[in-house]
Amino acid sequence: MTEATTGRFAGKTIIVTGAGSGIGRATAVRIAREGGRVIATDVVAERLNDVRAELSDLPVETVVGDVCRAETIDLIMRAAADRVDGLANVAGIMDAFLPPSEIDDATWERVLSVNLTGPMRLTRAVLPLMIAAGSGAIVNVASEAALRGSTSGAAYTSSKHAIAGYTKSVAFFHGPQGIRANAVAPGAVATNIEAPMRSEYAASRVGPILQAIVPPVAQPEQLAAAITWLLSDDSANVNGVLLPSDGGWSAI
């Protein structure tokens, strides 16, 4: 694990979604310990209470709610108080590995809502503040599923390919206004995201591939290191990049 850099986010306000556990929590903790003011949001209040308790001596504000909903975004922006220097769209859900022939409307709509529409809406909300300030960094969490079709089901794969494209769009349109947008593509990570395989066909098709080529499971802190690097001025010349942090999976 890389060591925290003292003061790297001093004076900056960073929004982190999915901050109650896993990659989101590790990201929020690292930013706070590196001097940043964190607006941490999650759908589970108890998780955020734990984060707030762990960081009780640091400037962390929590917002409970579904980031897909307008009212949650309004609460986040109110907590930010007219200043947002960075946004980490980490919240995400899986799709039970349902293949195109078995995907149901409810799963499709929910996965796309959380993994793509929520990040779009929150990005849209922070962009005016960043544009007015002439600077800002946005990091979206994509996936190995943004690089290939053999790591999950149809909805999740589509959502992660889409968030990669959306990231490049933000970088292209708003880069000249001082905004950087990048994405991290994790491989297998030790988180509490539920990933049941509800399709026998998917198990027969995807299972052998995953067993053969997936590198060792990463820890959330390893992903947080990549995310915070992209949020920080250390990556000032990086924009529109999809950065694999997958233990070399993407090289196979």
N, C-alpha and C positions, 0 to 999 in steps of 0.2 A: 504494500500500500504506500502511496506517496504521502508525505507529511503535509499537514496544513501549512499554508503560507500566511503568516501573521499580517493582518491589515490589508489583505489583497482586495477585500470588498468594503473597506472602510468608506463610510459616507454614501453607500449605495443601497437602494431598495430593490430586492429581488423577490419575485413571486414564484412559488414552487407548488405545483399541483401534485396530487398523490403523495403528499408529504407525511402521511401518517405511518407509512411503512415502506420497506424495501428501498428501491433506488431513490424515490422521492424523499424519504426520511433522511437517508444518508446524504443527499444533496443539501437539504435544508440545514442539517446539523453542520456540515462542512462550511457552508456559506456563513452561518452565524458565528462559527468559531474563527472565521477569517475576517470578522469585523462587519459583516453585512447586516442590514435590517431585513428580516425575512417575513414575508406574508405567506404563511403555510396553510394550504387548503386540502381537505380530504372529505370524503362522504361519511367517515366514521368518527364521531366525536371523541370516543375513548382513546383512539390512536393519537389524535391531536393533543389530548390532555397529557398523554405520556411524553410527547415531544416537548410540550411547553414546560413540563416538570423537569425534563432533562436539561433544558436550556433556560432555566428560570432566571439566570443572571444575565441573559443576553436579550437583545431586542427582537423578539419573535412575537408576531401576532397571528392568531389562528382564525380561519373561516371555515365553518362546517357547511358542506353543501355539495351538490352535484354540479360540476363545472359546465355541464351541458346546458344548465338552466340559466336564464337571463338574470334571475334574482341573485343567484350565487355570484355571477360575474359582477353585478352591481355592488355586492358586499365586499368583494375583493378589491374593486377599484376604490371604494370608499375607504377601506383600510389603508390602501397605498397612499392616499392623500395627495393626489396630483403629482406624484413622482414615481416613476418605474424605470429603473436602470437595466433590469434584466428579467427575463421570464423563462422558466423551465417548465415546459409542458410534459410532465412525467406520467400522469394518470393514464391508465390503460386497462383493458380487459381482453380476455381470450375468447375463442369461439367454439370450444369443444372439438376442434379439428374437423368440423363438418365440411365435407367436400362440396363442390358446386352442385352435385346432384341431390344433396340432402339438406342444404342450408334452408332454414325457415326464415320468414320475413322478420319475426321478432328478434332473432339473434342477429341477423344482418343489420337491422336498423339500430339496435342497441350498440353493437360493436363499432359501427361507423360513427354513431353519435359521440361515444366516449373518446374514441381514438383519433377522430378527424374533425368532427364538427365542433366539439368543445375547444380543442386547441385553436381552431380557426377563429372562433368567437372571442376567445380571450386575447389572442394576438390582435385581432381587430380593435379590441378595447384599449390595448396599451399603445398601439402604434401612434395615435395622435400625440400622446405625451412624449414618446421617444423622438418623433419627428420635430416637435417643438424644441426639444432639448438638443437636437442634432446628434444624438447618440443613443445607442441601446443595443442589447444583445438578446437574442431569442434562441433557445435550444429546445428542439423537439426530440422526444425519444421515439425513434423508429424501431427497427428490429432487424435481425437476420432475415426475417420474412419480407423486408423491403428489398432484399437482394435476390431472392429466389422463391420458387413456389412450393418447396418441399419441407417447410418447417412448421406449417400450421394449416388451418382450414381456409376456405375461400374468403370469408369476411375479414378475418384478421390480416391475411396476406394482402387483400385489396386495400384495407385501411392503412397499412404500413407503407405500401408502395405510394399511396396517395399522400401521406404526410411527408414523405421524401420529396415528392413533386411540389407540394405546397411550400415546403421550406425553401426550395430553389426559387419559387415565384416571389416569396417575400424578399429574398436576397437580391433578386434581379430588380424588382420595382423600387425597393426602398434602400438599397445599398448606397446610392448617390446621396441619400438624405442622412447618412450616418448610421444606418441600421445594419447589423449583422444577424443573419439567420443561418443556423447550422443544425444538423441532426446527428444524434448518436445511434448506432445500430448495435444493440447488445445481442449476444448469443444467449446461452443458458445462464440464468442468474438465480441465486437463492432468494426468492421473494415469496410472498404469500398469495400471489395471483393464482387463482384456480385454473388448472389446465387439464380438465378431464378429457378423455378421448371417447366421445359418445358414438363414434361410427366404427363399425367393424371393418368396413372397407378402408377407412383412413388408417386404422391400426395396421392393416396388412400392407398398405401402400407407403405410409410415412414412417411407421415404426422401425422397420429394418434400416432405413436410411439414417434416421436419427441415432440409432444404436451404433451405427458404423462410423459416423463422422463428427458427432458433437464433441467438442473439447470439454475439459473439466468445467464444472459449474463455477461461475465467478461470484464474488461477493458484491453486495450493493455498493460498498465503498469504492470498489474499483471502477464502477460506472460513474459514481459521483465525482471521481477524480477527472474523468474525461469531460463530464458536463460542466463542472466548475471551470475547467481550463477554457472551454469554449465561451463561457459567460464572462470570463475575465479579460483584461487588457493583454494578457499573455498571448492571446490568439488574435490580436488586432488586425492581422492581415489575412484572416481566414473567414470566408463568407460563401455560403451556398454549398457547403461540404456535407456529405453523408459519411460520417466517420465510424467504421466498424470498431467495436470494442468487444471482441468475440473470441479471444484466445486463438485467433488464426483460422477460425471456421471459414471465413469468406475467402481464404486462400486455397481451400480444398476444391 
